[in-house]
Structure formats: C-alpha cells, structure tokens
Amino acid sequence: MAHPHRLAAVLALILLASPAAMRAAEAACAGEKFPAGRAYAACEDLPSLGAALHYTYDASKSSLSVAFVAAPAGAGGWVAWGLNPTGEGMAGTQALVALKGGSSSSAPAVKTYNITGYVALGGASTPIAFPATDLAADEGSGGKIRLYGKLQLHKGMKSVNQVWQVGSSVTGGAPDKHAFGPANLASKAKLVLAGSKAATATSPASEPAPAPVAGGPAPSSGSDSGASSSVAPTAGKNAATTAAAVSAPALAVAALVGFLAIV
Ligand SMILES: *[C@@H]1O[C@H](CO)[C@@H](O)[C@H](O)[C@H]1NC(C)=O
C-alpha cells in the first residue's frame, strides 16, 4: 500500500513534468513585459516559488543588471533575491529585498541586506559585498513584484550561488520570517556568468562541423555481377527502409533525453 506522502511526492513529480506545468514555467520568462528602458539579455525560470531572473551580465565591467520577478506570499509581503558568494543557503547571502508593506498604492521599497544567519532583519538596509545601484521595484501582472538592481561583482566571477525567497508580511519596514515549506527551502541555484549568452565579452562556441555525407551504402554494393543491376534499385529501397526503421527509435530516444533534460 502506498504511503500517502510518497503518493503526494509522485503526484507532485507528475505535475511538475506535465506539459502544462512546463508551459507555465516558460511563460514566467517569456510573458514578462517590462516598462520601456528595461531590457535584459537573458532570463532564467528559477526552479521554485514561480520566480524568474532576467539579467544582463557585462563581463568587461563585472556588472550584473537584474530584474527578479516573483509573487510575494501575501498581498503586503516581500520578495528577495541575492547572491551567496560563500555558501549555498541563506546565511551569507547578499540580498536585495522588495517590500510591499501596508500601503497598496505606493511602489515596493527596496533594501539590501547582508544576511548573516537566521536572525530577524531590521527596517534599515545593511551594506552588502556587491555595491548595488539602480535599485527600484514595481508591480507586474498577477500581484508579482519586479525587483530591479545592478550589482558590481568581483572581477573574474564565473558562477555564483543565487538564493531567492518570498514572504507574506512586513513589520516596521522589515521583512517578516518566511514560510519553511519545500518550495521555500528549494529556492537556490547556480547562476552561471562565464560563457552564458548574457556575457558580452564571450564569443559563442564554434558550431560543430556537419557530418560528412557519404554517397550512401546502397549504390556501390551490387555492381560486381551482371544480375545485380536489376536488383540494385530494390536493394537501395531496402537500405532506405532499414535506415528509416533504425532512425525512428533513435528519434524516440533523443526525444526522451530531450524531455528529461527539460524536466
Ligand atoms: C556581512 O556580515 C558578515 C558577518 O557579520 C561580515 O563578516 C561581513 O563583513 C559583512 N559584509 C559586509 C559587506 O558588510
């Protein structure tokens, strides 16, 4: 008999793998319409909390412009995104936080926090390791908050851990503790800067040369006996049929691999 939790996990996996869920994830990046003047070279659908990171990395200046988009866990809540140069989790994260708070009309406030551990944050920003400029936030569709900023990274950073989070409430200008559900705990990933499409100084990897096209197996094989000339066309057809029969399962395998890679 299936354990209910295990069943729930399997259902969650099926849901995650469903085409509808995949389309929804794609739509988080593709569906975003920023105000004029805000454009980004790349976008990543982050793997939890329905969040997306739009970004442009200027390798020559080591500067990273971002627009982090996520829905807060409640109408008066907050969203946060940051880089953790020293670890994988929350502790050590150099965070940008957009807080909606009480007033529904004004734009979310943006603060920076050097998150040292699981301690309550104050209402005032604290200095972070990556000088942050152009901090701003606005509200997107579906109650999402869009958090903008530009971070001066350290020279030569190739990839860095990123962490994000959402919360439901704000007290005294400070983000209240977020929930600790599976999605909250899974909200971390690597952000690859070097060699990414967004890295302006990196030239694209050269395309592999197309495989040389041989004359084909059929024509030359049947030509050494007189009788074979009448057989040759049939042999050619057989070869073509065989090739088609072989390539169908190969395609199926390639499709499956592609599907798994997407999931
Ligand atoms: C962030 O906090 C840690 C721990 O207190 C400290 O070592 C570090 O210097 C702080 N970073 C900045 C940029 O202030």
Ligand as a Chemical Component Dictionary entry (heavy atoms), coordinates in Angstrom:
data_LIG
# 
_chem_comp.id                   LIG 
_chem_comp.type                 NON-POLYMER 
_chem_comp.pdbx_formal_charge   0 
_chem_comp.three_letter_code    LIG 
# 
loop_
_chem_comp_atom.comp_id 
_chem_comp_atom.atom_id 
_chem_comp_atom.alt_atom_id 
_chem_comp_atom.type_symbol 
_chem_comp_atom.charge 
_chem_comp_atom.model_Cartn_x 
_chem_comp_atom.model_Cartn_y 
_chem_comp_atom.model_Cartn_z 
_chem_comp_atom.pdbx_ordinal 
LIG C1 C1 C 0 28.414 40.715 6.289  1  
LIG O1 O1 O 0 28.365 40.104 7.547  2  
LIG C2 C2 C 0 29.472 39.292 7.832  3  
LIG C3 C3 C 0 29.227 38.606 9.184  4  
LIG O2 O2 O 0 28.952 39.524 10.196 5  
LIG C4 C4 C 0 30.748 40.142 7.848  6  
LIG O3 O3 O 0 31.851 39.331 8.094  7  
LIG C5 C5 C 0 30.885 40.833 6.503  8  
LIG O4 O4 O 0 31.998 41.691 6.506  9  
LIG C6 C6 C 0 29.633 41.621 6.178  10 
LIG N1 N1 N 0 29.738 42.151 4.830  11 
LIG C7 C7 C 0 29.636 43.453 4.565  12 
LIG C8 C8 C 0 29.774 43.841 3.125  13 
LIG O5 O5 O 0 29.459 44.279 5.410  14 
# 
loop_
_chem_comp_bond.comp_id 
_chem_comp_bond.atom_id_1 
_chem_comp_bond.atom_id_2 
_chem_comp_bond.value_order 
_chem_comp_bond.pdbx_ordinal 
LIG C1 O1 SING 1  
LIG C1 C6 SING 2  
LIG O1 C2 SING 3  
LIG C2 C3 SING 4  
LIG C2 C4 SING 5  
LIG C3 O2 SING 6  
LIG C4 O3 SING 7  
LIG C4 C5 SING 8  
LIG C5 O4 SING 9  
LIG C5 C6 SING 10 
LIG C6 N1 SING 11 
LIG N1 C7 SING 12 
LIG C7 C8 SING 13 
LIG C7 O5 DOUB 14 
# 
